[in-house]
């Protein structure tokens, strides 16, 4: 389905806000966020870098490892 007009307007504004807060945004055409997050988490774990994923999505539990942690916010 086509993207709602509100999202077309809102997403660029949200990206600007996140960038202003110093949070890195990663995008790659042809890849879903899950794929990118999994790649970054795996590389970070291999480099002994601690990562905290904050998501309600239980699918990310499979990424939890020595240096990869997950916090599931309450709904």
C-alpha positions in Angstrom: 0.0 0.0 0.0 1.1 3.6 -0.6 2.7 5.5 2.3 0.3 7.8 4.1 0.9 11.5 3.5 1.5 12.1 7.2 4.4 9.7 7.1 5.9 11.3 4.0 5.9 14.6 5.8 6.8 13.3 9.3 9.7 10.9 8.6 12.2 13.5 7.3 11.4 15.7 10.4 12.0 12.8 12.8 15.3 12.0 11.1 16.4 15.6 11.5 15.5 15.6 15.2 17.3 12.3 15.8 20.4 13.6 14.0 20.3 16.8 16.1 20.4 14.6 19.2 23.6 13.0 18.0 21.9 9.6 17.1 23.3 8.0 14.0 20.7 6.9 11.4 21.6 4.0 9.1 19.6 3.3 5.9 20.3 1.1 2.9 18.0 0.7 -0.1 16.8 -2.9 -0.4 17.3 -3.8 3.3 14.9 -3.8 6.2 15.7 -2.3 9.5 15.9 -5.8 11.1 18.7 -6.8 8.6 20.7 -3.6 9.3 20.3 -3.9 13.1 21.4 -7.6 13.0 24.5 -6.7 11.0 25.5 -3.9 13.3 24.9 -6.0 16.4 26.9 -8.9 15.1 29.8 -6.7 14.1 29.7 -4.9 17.5 29.7 -8.2 19.4 32.7 -9.5 17.4 34.5 -6.2 18.3 33.6 -6.6 22.0 31.4 -3.4 21.8 28.4 -3.3 24.1 25.1 -2.7 22.4 21.7 -2.0 24.0 18.7 -2.6 21.7 15.5 -1.0 23.0 12.6 -2.6 21.2 9.3 -4.3 22.0 9.9 -6.7 19.1 10.7 -10.2 20.5 12.3 -11.2 17.2 15.4 -9.2 18.3 16.0 -11.7 21.2 17.9 -13.9 18.8 20.6 -11.2 18.6 21.3 -11.1 22.3 24.8 -12.3 23.0 27.8 -11.5 25.3 27.9 -7.8 24.3 24.4 -7.5 22.8 21.6 -6.7 25.3 18.0 -6.0 24.8 15.5 -3.9 26.8 11.8 -4.5 26.1 9.8 -1.4 27.1 6.5 -1.8 28.8 3.5 -1.2 26.6 
